[in-house]
Amino acid sequence: MPLTGFPNGISSFGNAVFGSLGIGNVYYVVNTTSTTAYKEMLKRYGGFRYEDGSKILHPHTSTASTVTLNGLKSALAATVEDRNDYVVVMGANSTYYIDAALALNKKNVHIVCPAGMGYDYGATNAARIQQITASTAIFAMSDASIEIAGLYLKGYADASVITLAATSYAPNIHHNTFPLIWSSSPNPTIACSGDGGAWGNVAYRNWFISQAGDNVTCAALITVGSSATGAKCSHNEITIGDGNILTVGIQNSAVKGATDFNIFSESGGAAVSSGGTITKAIAIHATGSAKGNRGAVGTTQMLNGGTSAHSYCDNIGGVTGDAGQATQLES
């Protein structure tokens, strides 16, 4: 029976009604290894469909080597552009393994894990998504106003985790944790092409932290192109250790871009066991700005680019006097 056959819509199943807020269909992804939760979700949503015929529940079955049933993919495929649909990923004790990039190609679609929310920076590991195919991202975004939130995103070694095509305007990528898996020559964890990221927040309140790799150099963790006008990267935490070297933390080359209130740590620096190196925490366009950033990094390692006396305000490095004042440009 479609949901319209119930007088209170989704609330007939004990859930809040969101229609008055303009929320479209809500699709649930559940890991079948969560036996009890899966059974309960089957009782609640199994066999039920929305009036457009799409299934509410999307089970996901996978191992570290094989994906048998990709509920994440099927749920995203069920969404409709501009309907403001949500894909809700349920928490799971086991990882959601995937073997292909998940296409985010419909405007105004959200994929979130509410159970992973609560931290100022990053997400819990309530829902872990891990890519098992080499050179493949977890998410390939190609449309505008798309949200990714509350997820623990473990990419394949050296591969980007989220890619944004030139048509990916006004993204909202927030409160996710990115364990960095580096091997030889890592790609940016979040990589924007062309206009990708323009007029939006490419990264907001995410946590990036070294997990695998030793003495590996990564050119940049987040990259935004000059044509991504107004792109923002704000309130993120970046932690580099294990001898790894991050040449540039946030490379926001956007015209009129803003790179604000981010936190950086070298884990004590290269001279310390399990320490790392951040050569430059932030690099920006001449028209960009960097405000309120904090870096537990060595001298002259905070800022690069911008325009002297105009681009910087209230940025502080880990060395006394390394403040990157508005009247001084770090190089």
MOGI-V700710 format. One record per residue. OMEGA is omega in degrees with one decimal (NA if undefined). D_CENTER is the distance of its C-alpha to the mean C-alpha in whole Angstrom. Layout:
omega:OMEGA d_center:D_CENTER
omega:OMEGA d_center:D_CENTER
//
This chain:
omega:177.2 d_center:36
omega:-178.3 d_center:34
omega:-179.2 d_center:32
omega:177.8 d_center:34
omega:178.8 d_center:37
omega:-173.4 d_center:36
omega:-177.8 d_center:37
omega:177.6 d_center:34
omega:-177.8 d_center:32
omega:-178.6 d_center:29
omega:176.2 d_center:30
omega:179.7 d_center:33
omega:178.0 d_center:31
omega:-179.9 d_center:30
omega:179.9 d_center:27
omega:175.6 d_center:27
omega:-176.8 d_center:27
omega:-174.2 d_center:25
omega:-178.1 d_center:27
omega:177.2 d_center:28
omega:179.1 d_center:25
omega:178.6 d_center:24
omega:-179.3 d_center:22
omega:179.3 d_center:23
omega:176.6 d_center:23
omega:180.0 d_center:21
omega:-177.4 d_center:20
omega:174.2 d_center:20
omega:-178.0 d_center:18
omega:178.3 d_center:20
omega:-174.9 d_center:21
omega:176.4 d_center:24
omega:174.1 d_center:25
omega:-165.2 d_center:24
omega:-177.1 d_center:28
omega:-179.9 d_center:29
omega:179.7 d_center:26
omega:178.5 d_center:26
omega:179.8 d_center:30
omega:178.6 d_center:29
omega:176.5 d_center:27
omega:178.6 d_center:29
omega:-174.6 d_center:32
omega:-171.2 d_center:30
omega:-174.9 d_center:28
omega:178.6 d_center:30
omega:-179.7 d_center:32
omega:-178.3 d_center:31
omega:170.3 d_center:30
omega:-175.2 d_center:29
omega:174.5 d_center:32
omega:176.9 d_center:30
omega:-176.9 d_center:30
omega:-179.9 d_center:27
omega:177.3 d_center:26
omega:-173.6 d_center:25
omega:-179.0 d_center:24
omega:179.2 d_center:22
omega:179.0 d_center:23
omega:179.8 d_center:21
omega:-177.1 d_center:23
omega:170.0 d_center:22
omega:-179.9 d_center:23
omega:-179.6 d_center:22
omega:-173.7 d_center:24
omega:172.7 d_center:24
omega:-177.5 d_center:22
omega:-177.2 d_center:25
omega:-175.5 d_center:23
omega:-179.8 d_center:20
omega:177.8 d_center:19
omega:179.9 d_center:16
omega:-176.8 d_center:17
omega:178.5 d_center:20
omega:178.3 d_center:19
omega:178.3 d_center:17
omega:-178.6 d_center:20
omega:-177.8 d_center:22
omega:179.9 d_center:20
omega:180.0 d_center:22
omega:175.3 d_center:21
omega:175.9 d_center:21
omega:-179.4 d_center:22
omega:-179.9 d_center:19
omega:178.5 d_center:19
omega:166.7 d_center:16
omega:-178.8 d_center:15
omega:179.5 d_center:15
omega:-179.0 d_center:15
omega:176.0 d_center:17
omega:-178.2 d_center:17
omega:176.6 d_center:19
omega:178.1 d_center:21
omega:-177.3 d_center:20
omega:168.6 d_center:17
omega:178.2 d_center:16
omega:175.4 d_center:17
omega:-178.2 d_center:16
omega:176.1 d_center:18
omega:178.7 d_center:17
omega:177.1 d_center:14
omega:-175.3 d_center:13
omega:172.7 d_center:14
omega:-169.6 d_center:13
omega:179.9 d_center:16
omega:-177.1 d_center:17
omega:176.0 d_center:17
omega:175.0 d_center:16
omega:-176.7 d_center:15
omega:169.2 d_center:12
omega:-170.1 d_center:11
omega:170.1 d_center:11
omega:179.8 d_center:12
omega:-179.7 d_center:14
omega:-179.6 d_center:16
omega:-176.1 d_center:13
omega:174.6 d_center:13
omega:178.4 d_center:15
omega:169.7 d_center:14
omega:179.8 d_center:14
omega:175.5 d_center:11
omega:-179.4 d_center:9
omega:169.5 d_center:10
omega:176.3 d_center:13
omega:178.4 d_center:13
omega:177.2 d_center:15
omega:-180.0 d_center:13
omega:174.7 d_center:12
omega:-178.1 d_center:12
omega:177.8 d_center:13
omega:-179.4 d_center:14
omega:177.9 d_center:18
omega:-176.5 d_center:19
omega:174.6 d_center:19
omega:-176.0 d_center:18
omega:178.8 d_center:15
omega:170.8 d_center:12
omega:178.8 d_center:10
omega:172.9 d_center:9
omega:-176.6 d_center:11
omega:-178.9 d_center:11
omega:175.9 d_center:15
omega:-168.4 d_center:15
omega:172.8 d_center:15
omega:-179.6 d_center:14
omega:-177.6 d_center:11
omega:171.6 d_center:9
omega:-173.7 d_center:6
omega:171.2 d_center:7
omega:-173.1 d_center:9
omega:173.1 d_center:8
omega:-167.2 d_center:9
omega:-176.5 d_center:7
omega:-177.0 d_center:10
omega:172.7 d_center:11
omega:-176.8 d_center:15
omega:174.4 d_center:16
omega:-179.9 d_center:16
omega:172.2 d_center:14
omega:179.6 d_center:11
omega:176.8 d_center:8
omega:174.2 d_center:7
omega:179.3 d_center:10
omega:177.0 d_center:11
omega:-176.7 d_center:15
omega:-179.2 d_center:17
omega:-175.9 d_center:17
omega:179.6 d_center:14
omega:172.2 d_center:15
omega:176.4 d_center:14
omega:177.4 d_center:10
omega:-176.4 d_center:9
omega:-170.2 d_center:5
omega:175.6 d_center:6
omega:173.1 d_center:7
omega:173.8 d_center:5
omega:-179.8 d_center:7
omega:171.6 d_center:7
omega:-172.9 d_center:11
omega:-179.1 d_center:12
omega:-176.8 d_center:15
omega:-178.8 d_center:17
omega:-177.0 d_center:21
omega:-177.7 d_center:22
omega:-172.5 d_center:20
omega:169.7 d_center:17
omega:175.9 d_center:15
omega:178.3 d_center:12
omega:172.0 d_center:9
omega:-173.7 d_center:7
omega:179.2 d_center:11
omega:176.8 d_center:12
omega:176.0 d_center:16
omega:-179.6 d_center:19
omega:-175.8 d_center:18
omega:-178.8 d_center:14
omega:-178.6 d_center:12
omega:174.0 d_center:16
omega:-179.3 d_center:17
omega:-180.0 d_center:13
omega:-178.7 d_center:11
omega:179.6 d_center:8
omega:-177.2 d_center:7
omega:177.2 d_center:8
omega:172.2 d_center:9
omega:176.6 d_center:7
omega:177.2 d_center:9
omega:-176.4 d_center:9
omega:177.4 d_center:13
omega:176.4 d_center:15
omega:-179.8 d_center:16
omega:-176.7 d_center:18
omega:-178.5 d_center:20
omega:-179.9 d_center:23
omega:177.5 d_center:24
omega:179.4 d_center:22
omega:175.9 d_center:21
omega:-175.8 d_center:18
omega:-179.8 d_center:19
omega:-177.4 d_center:15
omega:177.2 d_center:12
omega:179.9 d_center:10
omega:179.0 d_center:13
omega:-177.3 d_center:14
omega:-176.6 d_center:18
omega:-178.2 d_center:21
omega:178.7 d_center:21
omega:-171.5 d_center:18
omega:174.3 d_center:20
omega:-178.1 d_center:19
omega:-179.8 d_center:15
omega:170.1 d_center:14
omega:-169.7 d_center:11
omega:173.0 d_center:12
omega:175.5 d_center:13
omega:175.4 d_center:10
omega:-177.7 d_center:12
omega:-177.0 d_center:13
omega:-178.6 d_center:15
omega:179.5 d_center:17
omega:174.9 d_center:20
omega:178.6 d_center:22
omega:-178.1 d_center:24
omega:-178.3 d_center:21
omega:174.3 d_center:21
omega:-174.9 d_center:18
omega:173.9 d_center:20
omega:178.9 d_center:18
omega:178.6 d_center:15
omega:177.8 d_center:14
omega:-178.7 d_center:16
omega:-177.4 d_center:16
omega:-175.9 d_center:19
omega:170.4 d_center:19
omega:-176.6 d_center:22
omega:178.2 d_center:22
omega:179.4 d_center:19
omega:-180.0 d_center:18
omega:-164.4 d_center:16
omega:167.9 d_center:17
omega:175.7 d_center:17
omega:-178.0 d_center:15
omega:-177.6 d_center:16
omega:176.7 d_center:17
omega:174.0 d_center:19
omega:179.6 d_center:21
omega:178.7 d_center:22
omega:177.9 d_center:26
omega:-173.0 d_center:26
omega:-176.9 d_center:27
omega:-176.5 d_center:30
omega:176.0 d_center:29
omega:-177.1 d_center:29
omega:175.6 d_center:25
omega:-179.5 d_center:24
omega:-179.1 d_center:22
omega:169.0 d_center:23
omega:-174.8 d_center:20
omega:172.2 d_center:23
omega:-179.4 d_center:21
omega:-173.0 d_center:19
omega:171.1 d_center:18
omega:-173.7 d_center:20
omega:176.6 d_center:20
omega:179.2 d_center:23
omega:179.0 d_center:26
omega:-177.2 d_center:25
omega:177.0 d_center:22
omega:175.7 d_center:22
omega:-172.3 d_center:21
omega:171.3 d_center:22
omega:179.1 d_center:22
omega:-179.3 d_center:20
omega:-179.0 d_center:21
omega:171.1 d_center:21
omega:-175.2 d_center:23
omega:-178.6 d_center:24
omega:-177.7 d_center:27
omega:-179.2 d_center:29
omega:-176.0 d_center:28
omega:-175.6 d_center:25
omega:-163.0 d_center:23
omega:175.5 d_center:23
omega:179.7 d_center:24
omega:-179.9 d_center:25
omega:178.8 d_center:26
omega:-176.4 d_center:29
omega:177.2 d_center:31
omega:-179.1 d_center:32
omega:-170.1 d_center:30
omega:-169.5 d_center:26
omega:175.1 d_center:26
omega:170.5 d_center:26
omega:173.8 d_center:26
omega:-175.6 d_center:24
omega:174.4 d_center:25
omega:-174.8 d_center:25
omega:-178.9 d_center:27
omega:-179.7 d_center:30
omega:179.8 d_center:33
omega:-179.1 d_center:33
omega:-170.5 d_center:30
omega:-179.5 d_center:29
omega:-175.6 d_center:28
omega:-179.7 d_center:30
omega:-177.8 d_center:30
omega:-176.5 d_center:33
omega:-179.8 d_center:32
omega:175.7 d_center:30
omega:179.7 d_center:29
omega:NA d_center:29
//
